[in-house]
Structure formats: structure tokens, C-alpha cells
Amino acid sequence: MRFMMLVKATEESEAGVLPTAEMIAEMGKFNEQLDKAGVLLALDGLQASSKGARISYDGEKRTVTDGPFAETKELIAGYWVIQVKSREEAIEWATRVPFQDGEVEIRQVFDPSDFPADILPPEAAERELAWREEHEA
């Protein structure tokens, strides 16, 4: 089971305030623990929404809105993608994030096996799995 652990943005992260050297070191240790446990698939921090954009879809119409975006609590400042055996294990890892304040949300990532064959035919699921295996290296 793959989970994304989403780091919620804060007023500080949206203002472009960088973490302290101490926090970077603590996060490095946590990331090493994830890696040594063999559960880490990906991770990154995200720049403030002022450097981003949103694209809205309405039929064929596309609308681009440049950041920043007002609702900080709805924004993401970073993420990890982990592969674990259960939701409980994902929660356990999330509780170990070395934050003193803030919020991390976990969300399970869809797997091709989550879709019935009438939505994702077996041959399409096999292509998806082969693509993932090829690009994981």
C-alpha cells in the first residue's frame, strides 16, 4: 500500500520562510529512517504558492490562476510517498515526523487493482504496473 504524507502549508512556509538548520538536520534523520526501513519512495518540499498556479477545467475551457492562494490551510508545503503494509503503519510513520507544530495528512494512493475491470481493463492495469516498475529505478 502506498501512502502520501502531505505537509500542510503554514503562514511561514507561504511567506517563504526556510526551516532552521536544526529542523533540516532533524528532517534528514527522519528521512534516513524512512529510507533505511525501505518504505521511502519519494519526498520533496514545495515552494510557496506565490510561485505556483492553478488550472481550472470547465469542459474545453482552461483557466490559469497565478498564486499566491488565500487559504493557507488548504495548501501543501511538502510530501513523502511511502510504501507500507497498512494504514496503521502509515499513521505510525506520520506521528514520527519531527514537527513541533503543523499538520501532516496521509492519503492512500490508488493502485491499479483498486479499479474494477470495466473501468481499468486488465491489459491497461498491466501496462500501468510495468510503467511504474520501469520508472521506479
C-alpha positions in Angstrom: 0.0 0.0 0.0 1.3 3.4 -0.9 0.5 6.5 1.1 1.3 10.1 0.5 2.1 12.1 3.7 1.2 15.7 2.9 2.7 18.5 4.9 0.2 21.3 5.2 1.4 24.8 4.5 1.7 27.4 7.2 1.8 31.2 7.1 5.6 30.9 7.4 6.0 28.4 4.6 3.8 30.6 2.4 5.9 33.6 3.3 9.0 31.7 2.0 10.5 31.3 5.5 13.0 28.5 5.3 13.4 25.9 8.0 16.2 26.3 10.5 19.4 24.3 10.2 18.3 22.3 13.3 15.0 21.4 11.6 16.7 20.4 8.3 19.0 18.1 10.4 16.0 16.5 12.2 14.2 16.0 8.9 17.3 14.5 7.4 17.4 12.0 10.3 13.7 11.2 9.8 14.2 10.8 6.0 17.1 8.4 6.7 14.9 6.3 9.0 12.3 6.0 6.2 14.9 5.1 3.7 16.7 2.5 6.0 13.3 0.9 6.7 12.8 0.5 3.0 9.5 2.4 2.9 10.5 5.7 1.3 9.6 6.1 -2.4 9.7 9.9 -2.9 9.9 13.2 -0.9 10.1 16.9 -1.6 9.4 20.3 -0.2 7.3 22.7 -2.2 7.9 26.4 -2.8 5.3 28.9 -1.7 2.1 29.1 -3.7 3.1 32.5 -4.9 5.5 30.7 -7.3 2.7 28.4 -8.5 -0.5 28.4 -10.5 -3.9 26.6 -10.6 -5.6 25.4 -13.7 -9.4 25.1 -13.6 -11.2 22.9 -16.1 -14.7 23.6 -17.5 -15.4 21.4 -20.5 -12.9 22.6 -23.1 -12.1 25.8 -21.3 -8.9 26.1 -19.2 -8.4 29.0 -16.7 -5.0 29.6 -15.2 -4.8 31.5 -11.9 -1.4 32.6 -10.6 -0.6 32.2 -6.9 -0.5 33.1 -4.1 -3.6 31.4 -2.9 -5.5 32.7 0.1 -6.5 29.6 2.1 -3.2 28.5 3.6 -4.8 25.6 5.4 -5.7 24.1 2.0 -2.2 24.3 0.6 0.6 21.7 0.7 4.2 22.6 1.6 5.8 19.2 1.0 5.2 15.5 0.9 6.6 12.0 1.3 5.4 8.9 -0.6 5.8 5.7 1.4 5.1 2.1 0.8 3.9 0.3 3.9 1.8 -2.7 4.8 -1.2 -0.9 6.3 -2.9 2.5 7.1 -1.8 2.0 10.7 1.8 1.7 9.7 1.5 4.9 7.6 0.0 6.7 10.6 2.8 5.4 12.8 5.4 6.9 10.4 3.5 10.2 10.2 3.4 10.5 14.0 7.2 10.3 14.0 7.7 13.4 11.8 9.8 15.8 13.9 7.5 18.8 13.8 6.8 20.9 16.9 3.7 22.4 15.2 1.9 22.0 11.9 -0.1 19.2 10.3 0.5 16.2 8.2 -2.3 14.5 6.3 -2.0 10.9 5.0 -3.8 9.7 1.9 -3.7 6.3 0.3 -2.5 6.3 -3.3 -4.7 4.4 -5.8 -3.3 1.2 -7.2 -4.5 -0.3 -10.5 -6.0 -3.2 -8.5 -8.4 -0.7 -6.8 -10.3 -0.3 -10.1 -12.9 -2.8 -11.4 -12.1 -4.3 -14.8 -14.9 -2.4 -16.6 -13.1 0.9 -15.7 -9.5 -0.3 -16.0 -9.2 -3.4 -18.1 -6.5 -5.9 -17.1 -4.2 -5.1 -20.0 -4.3 -1.4 -19.1 -3.6 -2.3 -15.4 -0.6 -4.4 -16.6 0.7 -1.5 -18.7 0.4 0.8 -15.7 2.3 -1.6 -13.4 5.0 -2.2 -16.0 5.4 1.6 -16.4 5.7 2.0 -12.6 8.3 -0.7 -12.3 10.3 0.7 -15.2 10.3 4.2 -13.7 10.9 3.3 -10.0 14.6 2.7 -10.5 
